[in-house]
C-alpha cells in the first residue's frame, strides 16, 4: 500500500510525553497514530 506524509502540530510537552508512552510500549509514534486511525469508527 502506498504511503504519504502527514504533518501535525502539537505542544512540545505533549509530544515528549507521547514519545515516552509509546517508547514504553515498544512502538513508534507513527505506528501509534496509524493504529488509532485504522481502528476509528
PQR file of N, CA, C, O and H, with PARSE charges and radii, in Angstrom:
ATOM      1  N   UNK A   1       0.856  -1.178   0.000 -0.4000 1.5000
ATOM      2  CA  UNK A   1       0.000   0.000   0.000 -0.0000 2.0000
ATOM      3  C   UNK A   1       0.904   1.244   0.000  0.5500 1.7000
ATOM      4  O   UNK A   1       1.834   1.326   0.802 -0.5500 1.4000
ATOM      5  N   UNK A   2       0.644   2.193  -0.875 -0.4000 1.5000
ATOM      6  CA  UNK A   2       1.423   3.430  -0.879 -0.0000 2.0000
ATOM      7  C   UNK A   2       1.228   4.206   0.419  0.5500 1.7000
ATOM      8  O   UNK A   2       0.201   4.077   1.085 -0.5500 1.4000
ATOM      9  H   UNK A   2      -0.112   2.127  -1.526  0.4000 1.0000
ATOM     10  N   UNK A   3       2.209   4.996   0.763 -0.4000 1.5000
ATOM     11  CA  UNK A   3       2.086   5.805   1.979 -0.0000 2.0000
ATOM     12  C   UNK A   3       2.281   7.276   1.641  0.5500 1.7000
ATOM     13  O   UNK A   3       2.739   7.624   0.553 -0.5500 1.4000
ATOM     14  H   UNK A   3       3.044   5.100   0.222  0.4000 1.0000
ATOM     15  N   UNK A   4       1.924   8.126   2.589 -0.4000 1.5000
ATOM     16  CA  UNK A   4       2.066   9.565   2.416 -0.0000 2.0000
ATOM     17  C   UNK A   4       2.506  10.160   3.742  0.5500 1.7000
ATOM     18  O   UNK A   4       2.376   9.519   4.785 -0.5500 1.4000
ATOM     19  H   UNK A   4       1.552   7.842   3.473  0.4000 1.0000
ATOM     20  N   UNK A   5       3.019  11.368   3.711 -0.4000 1.5000
ATOM     21  CA  UNK A   5       3.413  12.075   4.921 -0.0000 2.0000
ATOM     22  C   UNK A   5       2.260  12.920   5.418  0.5500 1.7000
ATOM     23  O   UNK A   5       1.504  13.484   4.627 -0.5500 1.4000
ATOM     24  H   UNK A   5       3.124  11.888   2.864  0.4000 1.0000
ATOM     25  N   UNK A   6       2.126  13.007   6.736 -0.4000 1.5000
ATOM     26  CA  UNK A   6       1.122  13.855   7.370 -0.0000 2.0000
ATOM     27  C   UNK A   6       1.843  14.708   8.408  0.5500 1.7000
ATOM     28  O   UNK A   6       2.576  14.184   9.247 -0.5500 1.4000
ATOM     29  H   UNK A   6       2.739  12.549   7.380  0.4000 1.0000
ATOM     30  N   UNK A   7       1.639  16.007   8.352 -0.4000 1.5000
ATOM     31  CA  UNK A   7       2.254  16.913   9.328 -0.0000 2.0000
ATOM     32  C   UNK A   7       1.204  17.382  10.317  0.5500 1.7000
ATOM     33  O   UNK A   7       0.112  17.794   9.925 -0.5500 1.4000
ATOM     34  H   UNK A   7       1.044  16.433   7.670  0.4000 1.0000
ATOM     35  N   UNK A   8       1.535  17.320  11.602 -0.4000 1.5000
ATOM     36  CA  UNK A   8       0.630  17.825  12.632 -0.0000 2.0000
ATOM     37  C   UNK A   8       1.402  18.743  13.575  0.5500 1.7000
ATOM     38  O   UNK A   8       2.623  18.646  13.697 -0.5500 1.4000
ATOM     39  H   UNK A   8       2.422  16.986  11.920  0.4000 1.0000
ATOM     40  N   UNK A   9       0.681  19.617  14.225 -0.4000 1.5000
ATOM     41  CA  UNK A   9       1.287  20.493  15.229 -0.0000 2.0000
ATOM     42  C   UNK A   9       0.732  20.109  16.585  0.5500 1.7000
ATOM     43  O   UNK A   9      -0.464  19.864  16.741 -0.5500 1.4000
ATOM     44  H   UNK A   9      -0.311  19.696  14.126  0.4000 1.0000
ATOM     45  N   UNK A  10       1.637  20.061  17.578 -0.4000 1.5000
ATOM     46  CA  UNK A  10       1.208  19.779  18.938 -0.0000 2.0000
ATOM     47  C   UNK A  10       2.174  20.436  19.906  0.5500 1.7000
ATOM     48  O   UNK A  10       3.296  20.798  19.552 -0.5500 1.4000
ATOM     49  H   UNK A  10       2.609  20.260  17.452  0.4000 1.0000
ATOM     50  N   UNK A  11       1.716  20.577  21.115 -0.4000 1.5000
ATOM     51  CA  UNK A  11       2.528  21.137  22.183 -0.0000 2.0000
ATOM     52  C   UNK A  11       3.768  20.259  22.392  0.5500 1.7000
ATOM     53  O   UNK A  11       3.681  19.032  22.328 -0.5500 1.4000
ATOM     54  H   UNK A  11       0.805  20.283  21.402  0.4000 1.0000
ATOM     55  N   UNK A  12       4.905  20.883  22.639 -0.4000 1.5000
ATOM     56  CA  UNK A  12       6.159  20.146  22.812 -0.0000 2.0000
ATOM     57  C   UNK A  12       6.062  19.138  23.955  0.5500 1.7000
ATOM     58  O   UNK A  12       6.520  18.004  23.818 -0.5500 1.4000
ATOM     59  H   UNK A  12       4.975  21.879  22.691  0.4000 1.0000
ATOM     60  N   UNK A  13       5.478  19.537  25.067 -0.4000 1.5000
ATOM     61  CA  UNK A  13       5.357  18.632  26.215 -0.0000 2.0000
ATOM     62  C   UNK A  13       4.456  17.442  25.896  0.5500 1.7000
ATOM     63  O   UNK A  13       4.731  16.321  26.323 -0.5500 1.4000
ATOM     64  H   UNK A  13       5.106  20.458  25.179  0.4000 1.0000
ATOM     65  N   UNK A  14       3.392  17.680  25.153 -0.4000 1.5000
ATOM     66  CA  UNK A  14       2.503  16.589  24.746 -0.0000 2.0000
ATOM     67  C   UNK A  14       3.275  15.581  23.909  0.5500 1.7000
ATOM     68  O   UNK A  14       3.133  14.373  24.097 -0.5500 1.4000
ATOM     69  H   UNK A  14       3.168  18.591  24.805  0.4000 1.0000
ATOM     70  N   UNK A  15       4.086  16.073  22.990 -0.4000 1.5000
ATOM     71  CA  UNK A  15       4.878  15.191  22.133 -0.0000 2.0000
ATOM     72  C   UNK A  15       5.870  14.379  22.961  0.5500 1.7000
ATOM     73  O   UNK A  15       6.011  13.172  22.765 -0.5500 1.4000
ATOM     74  H   UNK A  15       4.201  17.054  22.837  0.4000 1.0000
ATOM     75  N   UNK A  16       6.553  15.046  23.885 -0.4000 1.5000
ATOM     76  CA  UNK A  16       7.527  14.343  24.728 -0.0000 2.0000
ATOM     77  C   UNK A  16       6.858  13.244  25.550  0.5500 1.7000
ATOM     78  O   UNK A  16       7.378  12.132  25.648 -0.5500 1.4000
ATOM     79  H   UNK A  16       6.438  16.027  24.044  0.4000 1.0000
ATOM     80  N   UNK A  17       5.716  13.557  26.135 -0.4000 1.5000
ATOM     81  CA  UNK A  17       5.001  12.569  26.938 -0.0000 2.0000
ATOM     82  C   UNK A  17       4.503  11.408  26.080  0.5500 1.7000
ATOM     83  O   UNK A  17       4.556  10.252  26.499 -0.5500 1.4000
ATOM     84  H   UNK A  17       5.294  14.460  26.056  0.4000 1.0000
ATOM     85  N   UNK A  18       4.023  11.721  24.887 -0.4000 1.5000
ATOM     86  CA  UNK A  18       3.559  10.676  23.980 -0.0000 2.0000
ATOM     87  C   UNK A  18       4.721   9.779  23.566  0.5500 1.7000
ATOM     88  O   UNK A  18       4.581   8.557  23.522 -0.5500 1.4000
ATOM     89  H   UNK A  18       3.980  12.661  24.548  0.4000 1.0000
ATOM     90  N   UNK A  19       5.865  10.382  23.263 -0.4000 1.5000
ATOM     91  CA  UNK A  19       7.034   9.591  22.883 -0.0000 2.0000
ATOM     92  C   UNK A  19       7.470   8.669  24.021  0.5500 1.7000
ATOM     93  O   UNK A  19       7.850   7.523  23.783 -0.5500 1.4000
ATOM     94  H   UNK A  19       5.979  11.375  23.298  0.4000 1.0000
ATOM     95  N   UNK A  20       7.415   9.166  25.251 -0.4000 1.5000
ATOM     96  CA  UNK A  20       7.758   8.320  26.405 -0.0000 2.0000
ATOM     97  C   UNK A  20       6.801   7.147  26.517  0.5500 1.7000
ATOM     98  O   UNK A  20       7.222   6.009  26.725 -0.5500 1.4000
ATOM     99  H   UNK A  20       7.105  10.097  25.445  0.4000 1.0000
ATOM    100  N   UNK A  21       5.507   7.429  26.379 -0.4000 1.5000
ATOM    101  CA  UNK A  21       4.494   6.386  26.473 -0.0000 2.0000
ATOM    102  C   UNK A  21       4.700   5.332  25.392  0.5500 1.7000
ATOM    103  O   UNK A  21       4.751   4.137  25.685 -0.5500 1.4000
ATOM    104  H   UNK A  21       5.164   8.353  26.210  0.4000 1.0000
ATOM    105  N   UNK A  22       4.818   5.776  24.143 -0.4000 1.5000
ATOM    106  CA  UNK A  22       4.962   4.839  23.040 -0.0000 2.0000
ATOM    107  C   UNK A  22       6.267   4.060  23.137  0.5500 1.7000
ATOM    108  O   UNK A  22       6.315   2.881  22.785 -0.5500 1.4000
ATOM    109  H   UNK A  22       4.777   6.746  23.905  0.4000 1.0000
ATOM    110  N   UNK A  23       7.321   4.708  23.611 -0.4000 1.5000
ATOM    111  CA  UNK A  23       8.595   4.020  23.805 -0.0000 2.0000
ATOM    112  C   UNK A  23       8.439   2.902  24.839  0.5500 1.7000
ATOM    113  O   UNK A  23       8.984   1.812  24.667 -0.5500 1.4000
ATOM    114  H   UNK A  23       7.283   5.666  23.896  0.4000 1.0000
ATOM    115  N   UNK A  24       7.697   3.177  25.908 -0.4000 1.5000
ATOM    116  CA  UNK A  24       7.486   2.154  26.933 -0.0000 2.0000
ATOM    117  C   UNK A  24       6.664   0.985  26.400  0.5500 1.7000
ATOM    118  O   UNK A  24       6.760  -0.132  26.907 -0.5500 1.4000
ATOM    119  H   UNK A  24       7.254   4.062  26.048  0.4000 1.0000
ATOM    120  N   UNK A  25       5.857   1.248  25.376 -0.4000 1.5000
ATOM    121  CA  UNK A  25       5.061   0.201  24.740 -0.0000 2.0000
ATOM    122  C   UNK A  25       5.824  -0.493  23.606  0.5500 1.7000
ATOM    123  O   UNK A  25       5.365  -1.495  23.059 -0.5500 1.4000
ATOM    124  H   UNK A  25       5.779   2.156  24.964  0.4000 1.0000
ATOM    125  N   UNK A  26       6.989   0.051  23.266 -0.4000 1.5000
ATOM    126  CA  UNK A  26       7.807  -0.537  22.218 -0.0000 2.0000
ATOM    127  C   UNK A  26       7.347  -0.218  20.809  0.5500 1.7000
ATOM    128  O   UNK A  26       7.615  -0.974  19.876 -0.5500 1.4000
ATOM    129  H   UNK A  26       7.362   0.865  23.711  0.4000 1.0000
ATOM    130  N   UNK A  27       6.638   0.925  20.651 -0.4000 1.5000
ATOM    131  CA  UNK A  27       6.189   1.324  19.318 -0.0000 2.0000
ATOM    132  C   UNK A  27       6.578   2.771  19.043  0.5500 1.7000
ATOM    133  O   UNK A  27       6.809   3.558  19.962 -0.5500 1.4000
ATOM    134  H   UNK A  27       6.420   1.540  21.409  0.4000 1.0000
ATOM    135  N   UNK A  28       6.643   3.101  17.762 -0.4000 1.5000
ATOM    136  CA  UNK A  28       6.931   4.478  17.366 -0.0000 2.0000
ATOM    137  C   UNK A  28       5.631   5.275  17.318  0.5500 1.7000
ATOM    138  O   UNK A  28       4.546   4.700  17.235 -0.5500 1.4000
ATOM    139  H   UNK A  28       6.455   2.462  17.016  0.4000 1.0000
ATOM    140  N   UNK A  29       5.744   6.591  17.369 -0.4000 1.5000
ATOM    141  CA  UNK A  29       4.557   7.438  17.314 -0.0000 2.0000
ATOM    142  C   UNK A  29       3.788   7.225  16.014  0.5500 1.7000
ATOM    143  O   UNK A  29       2.557   7.217  16.016 -0.5500 1.4000
ATOM    144  H   UNK A  29       6.625   7.059  17.436  0.4000 1.0000
ATOM    145  N   UNK A  30       4.498   7.054  14.915 -0.4000 1.5000
ATOM    146  CA  UNK A  30       3.835   6.800  13.633 -0.0000 2.0000
ATOM    147  C   UNK A  30       2.955   5.561  13.717  0.5500 1.7000
ATOM    148  O   UNK A  30       1.818   5.565  13.245 -0.5500 1.4000
ATOM    149  H   UNK A  30       5.498   7.061  14.913  0.4000 1.0000
ATOM    150  N   UNK A  31       3.480   4.510  14.315 -0.4000 1.5000
ATOM    151  CA  UNK A  31       2.712   3.272  14.464 -0.0000 2.0000
ATOM    152  C   UNK A  31       1.477   3.507  15.325  0.5500 1.7000
ATOM    153  O   UNK A  31       0.390   3.036  14.992 -0.5500 1.4000
ATOM    154  H   UNK A  31       4.403   4.506  14.698  0.4000 1.0000
ATOM    155  N   UNK A  32       1.637   4.230  16.427 -0.4000 1.5000
ATOM    156  CA  UNK A  32       0.515   4.509  17.322 -0.0000 2.0000
ATOM    157  C   UNK A  32      -0.581   5.310  16.611  0.5500 1.7000
ATOM    158  O   UNK A  32      -1.767   5.020  16.769 -0.5500 1.4000
ATOM    159  H   UNK A  32       2.521   4.613  16.698  0.4000 1.0000
ATOM    160  N   UNK A  33      -0.187   6.299  15.842 -0.4000 1.5000
ATOM    161  CA  UNK A  33      -1.163   7.118  15.111 -0.0000 2.0000
ATOM    162  C   UNK A  33      -1.877   6.266  14.066  0.5500 1.7000
ATOM    163  O   UNK A  33      -3.091   6.380  13.893 -0.5500 1.4000
ATOM    164  H   UNK A  33       0.776   6.535  15.714  0.4000 1.0000
ATOM    165  N   UNK A  34      -1.127   5.415  13.372 -0.4000 1.5000
ATOM    166  CA  UNK A  34      -1.751   4.536  12.376 -0.0000 2.0000
ATOM    167  C   UNK A  34      -2.734   3.575  13.038  0.5500 1.7000
ATOM    168  O   UNK A  34      -3.810   3.326  12.492 -0.5500 1.4000
ATOM    169  H   UNK A  34      -0.142   5.323  13.513  0.4000 1.0000
ATOM    170  N   UNK A  35      -2.388   3.033  14.197 -0.4000 1.5000
ATOM    171  CA  UNK A  35      -3.314   2.157  14.929 -0.0000 2.0000
ATOM    172  C   UNK A  35      -4.585   2.921  15.270  0.5500 1.7000
ATOM    173  O   UNK A  35      -5.692   2.422  15.065 -0.5500 1.4000
ATOM    174  H   UNK A  35      -1.515   3.235  14.640  0.4000 1.0000
ATOM    175  N   UNK A  36      -4.424   4.130  15.790 -0.4000 1.5000
ATOM    176  CA  UNK A  36      -5.583   4.950  16.147 -0.0000 2.0000
ATOM    177  C   UNK A  36      -6.472   5.215  14.928  0.5500 1.7000
ATOM    178  O   UNK A  36      -7.691   5.057  15.004 -0.5500 1.4000
ATOM    179  H   UNK A  36      -3.525   4.536  15.956  0.4000 1.0000
ATOM    180  N   UNK A  37      -5.879   5.608  13.829 -0.4000 1.5000
ATOM    181  CA  UNK A  37      -6.657   5.978  12.654 -0.0000 2.0000
ATOM    182  C   UNK A  37      -7.324   4.786  11.989  0.5500 1.7000
ATOM    183  O   UNK A  37      -8.429   4.914  11.462 -0.5500 1.4000
ATOM    184  H   UNK A  37      -4.889   5.736  13.768  0.4000 1.0000
ATOM    185  N   UNK A  38      -6.679   3.641  12.005 -0.4000 1.5000
ATOM    186  CA  UNK A  38      -7.277   2.482  11.348 -0.0000 2.0000
ATOM    187  C   UNK A  38      -8.305   1.777  12.214  0.5500 1.7000
ATOM    188  O   UNK A  38      -9.056   0.935  11.721 -0.5500 1.4000
ATOM    189  H   UNK A  38      -5.782   3.538  12.433  0.4000 1.0000
ATOM    190  N   UNK A  39      -8.350   2.111  13.505 -0.4000 1.5000
ATOM    191  CA  UNK A  39      -9.325   1.499  14.395 -0.0000 2.0000
ATOM    192  C   UNK A  39     -10.434   2.463  14.806  0.5500 1.7000
ATOM    193  O   UNK A  39     -11.236   2.158  15.689 -0.5500 1.4000
ATOM    194  H   UNK A  39      -7.740   2.795  13.905  0.4000 1.0000
ATOM    195  N   UNK A  40     -10.474   3.622  14.164 -0.4000 1.5000
ATOM    196  CA  UNK A  40     -11.524   4.593  14.444 -0.0000 2.0000
ATOM    197  C   UNK A  40     -12.782   4.211  13.675  0.5500 1.7000
ATOM    198  O   UNK A  40     -12.699   3.705  12.556 -0.5500 1.4000
ATOM    199  H   UNK A  40      -9.823   3.870  13.446  0.4000 1.0000
ATOM    200  N   UNK A  41     -13.964   4.454  14.280 -0.4000 1.5000
ATOM    201  CA  UNK A  41     -15.222   4.125  13.563 -0.0000 2.0000
ATOM    202  C   UNK A  41     -15.430   5.001  12.340  0.5500 1.7000
ATOM    203  O   UNK A  41     -16.430   4.851  11.638 -0.5500 1.4000
ATOM    204  H   UNK A  41     -14.032   4.865  15.189  0.4000 1.0000
TER
END
